[in-house]
Amino acid sequence: MTGFWIGYVVAQLPSGYISDRIGVRSTLASALALMGIFSIMTGTASSFIDCLVYRTLCGLAAGCIFAPGSAIVLRWFHPKDRGT
């Protein structure tokens, strides 16, 4: 879990910049796909180092989900309807 959370924290700030540059849908779709791939690869790990690398990469991908997800929600609802 340490590898996952280190990757997650590292990816938080750049994920907002990335989603602004390439788009929220592309960023979110890519992050979800990569997270799934690295999760599957975790199951194929043959050593602790392999598992640590895959979980850290999974954390990097997961860290890129929050910022574009929040942006999608903000863009979905009209400003007067937000928070209701």
GUSEMI-416116 format. One record per atom (N, C-alpha, C): y, z, x; residue in one letter. Coordinates in steps of 0.02 Angstrom, whole numbers, padded with zeros to 5 digits, always signed. Atoms other than C-alpha are relative to their C-alpha. Example, Ala and Ser with C-alpha at 12.3 -4.5 7.8 and 13.67 -1.06 7.14 Angstrom:
# GUSEMI-416116
-00059+00000+00045A;-00225+00390+00615A;+00060+00000+00045A;-00059-00003-00042S;-00053+00357+00684S;+00055+00037-00039S;
***
This chain:
# GUSEMI-416116
-00060+00000+00041M;+00000+00000+00000M;+00063+00000+00043M;-00059-00001-00043T;+00118+00029+00146T;+00022-00071+00017T;-00016+00070-00015G;+00108-00155+00193G;+00032-00034-00059G;-00028+00030+00060F;+00142-00207+00015F;+00073+00021-00010F;-00067-00025+00013W;+00295-00095-00004W;+00050-00020+00054W;-00045+00024-00053I;+00367-00144+00165I;+00020-00072-00015I;-00016+00069+00018G;+00355-00327+00114G;+00045-00004-00060G;-00039-00001+00062Y;+00427-00288-00057Y;+00073+00017+00014Y;-00067-00023-00015V;+00578-00196+00012V;+00037-00053+00042V;-00031+00050-00043V;+00612-00328+00145V;+00022-00062-00041V;-00015+00061+00038A;+00612-00468+00015A;+00052+00009-00055A;-00046-00012+00056Q;+00730-00387-00111Q;+00067-00036+00008Q;-00065+00031-00009L;+00898-00442-00041L;-00003-00076+00009L;+00002+00073-00007P;+00849-00617+00017P;-00022-00036-00063P;+00024+00034+00060S;+00766-00653-00150S;+00057-00020-00046S;-00058+00018+00040G;+00933-00651-00240G;+00035-00061+00028G;-00032+00058-00033Y;+01007-00772-00114Y;-00043-00062-00009Y;+00046+00057+00008I;+00853-00883-00122I;+00002-00027-00071I;-00001+00023+00070S;+00856-00888-00312S;+00066-00034-00018S;-00064+00034+00011D;+01041-00935-00309D;+00000-00069+00031D;+00000+00064-00036R;+01007-01076-00186R;-00047-00051-00031R;+00049+00050+00024I;+00849-01156-00257I;-00014+00005-00075I;+00010-00007+00072G;+00853-01094-00436G;-00047+00057-00018G;+00039-00058+00020V;+00782-00947-00530V;-00071-00019-00021V;+00067+00020+00022R;+00637-01041-00608R;-00045-00018+00058R;+00040+00019-00058S;+00579-01116-00444S;-00019+00061+00041S;+00014-00060-00039T;+00593-00949-00355T;-00052+00043-00034T;+00048-00042+00037L;+00501-00855-00491L;-00069-00031-00001L;+00065+00033+00002A;+00363-00984-00506A;-00034+00002+00068A;+00028-00002-00067S;+00339-00992-00318S;-00024+00070+00018S;+00019-00069-00017A;+00337-00803-00299A;-00063+00021-00038A;+00060-00019+00039L;+00210-00781-00439L;-00062-00036+00027L;+00057+00037-00027A;+00098-00918-00367A;-00022+00029+00067A;+00017-00028-00065L;+00107-00846-00191L;-00030+00070-00007L;+00028-00066+00011M;+00074-00671-00255M;-00073-00005-00022M;+00069+00011+00022G;-00082-00733-00343G;-00045-00022+00057G;+00040+00025-00057I;-00143-00827-00189I;-00014+00056+00050I;+00011-00053-00049F;-00116-00679-00073F;-00043+00057-00028F;+00044-00050+00031S;-00200-00562-00197S;-00072-00021+00004S;+00068+00026-00007I;-00353-00673-00199I;-00023+00004+00072I;+00019-00002-00071M;-00350-00684-00009M;-00015+00072+00022M;+00015-00070-00017T;-00348-00493-00002T;-00074+00014-00012T;+00071-00011+00015G;-00520-00497-00080G;-00047-00033+00051G;+00042+00033-00050T;-00583-00609+00060T;+00010+00029+00070T;-00015-00029-00066A;-00517-00499+00202A;-00064+00027+00032A;+00059-00023-00035S;-00648-00463+00333S;+00015+00057+00048S;-00018-00056-00043S;-00551-00332+00429S;+00062+00035-00029S;-00058-00037+00022F;-00416-00202+00405F;+00064-00040+00013F;-00059+00039-00018I;-00288-00313+00493I;+00010-00057-00049I;-00005+00054+00050D;-00327-00459+00377D;+00027+00027-00066D;-00022-00030+00063C;-00305-00346+00226C;+00074+00020+00004C;-00069-00020-00009L;-00142-00276+00294L;+00048-00060-00002L;-00041+00060+00000V;-00072-00450+00325V;+00006-00029-00070V;-00001+00029+00068Y;-00122-00514+00152Y;+00040+00043-00048Y;-00039-00045+00045R;-00050-00361+00065R;+00074-00002+00016R;-00071+00005-00018T;+00113-00374+00163T;+00029-00065-00026T;-00023+00064+00027L;+00127-00558+00116L;+00005+00003-00076L;-00003-00009+00072C;+00089-00511-00064C;+00063+00039-00019C;-00061-00039+00012G;+00230-00383-00056G;+00062-00042+00009G;-00057+00046-00009L;+00350-00515+00012L;+00009-00044-00061L;-00004+00042+00060A;+00307-00627-00135A;+00022+00041-00061A;-00018-00042+00058A;+00320-00484-00261A;+00073+00020+00003A;-00071-00017-00007G;+00491-00439-00192G;+00046-00054-00023G;-00041+00057+00023C;+00552-00610-00245C;-00006-00011-00075C;+00008+00008+00073I;+00512-00581-00429I;+00056+00034-00038I;-00048-00039+00039F;+00640-00451-00483F;+00067-00036-00010F;-00067+00031+00005A;+00804-00543-00445A;+00000-00061-00046A;-00001+00056+00047P;+00760-00708-00528P;-00021+00018-00070P;+00020-00023+00067G;+00675-00617-00672G;+00058+00030-00037G;-00060-00029+00031S;+00834-00519-00705S;+00050-00055-00019S;-00046+00055+00014A;+00938-00678-00695A;-00022-00040-00061A;+00025+00036+00058I;+00826-00765-00821I;+00015+00038-00064I;-00014-00040+00060V;+00844-00622-00944V;+00074-00002-00017V;-00072+00002+00012L;+01033-00620-00922L;+00023-00067-00028L;-00020+00067+00023R;+01045-00807-00950R;-00030-00016-00069R;+00034+00013+00063W;+00928-00803-01100W;+00041+00024-00060W;-00037-00032+00055F;+01034-00687-01208F;+00075-00011+00006F;-00072+00006+00003H;+01213-00714-01261H;+00031+00067+00021H;-00029-00063-00024P;+01329-00585-01180P;+00011+00053-00054P;-00011-00051+00051K;+01367-00500-01346K;-00066+00029-00026K;+00065-00024+00022D;+01180-00480-01382D;-00037+00040+00052D;+00034-00037-00053R;+01134-00401-01215R;+00005+00075-00013R;+00001-00073+00008G;+01084-00219-01226G;-00016+00023-00070G;+00018-00020+00068T;+01036-00223-01410T;-00074-00009-00012T;
***
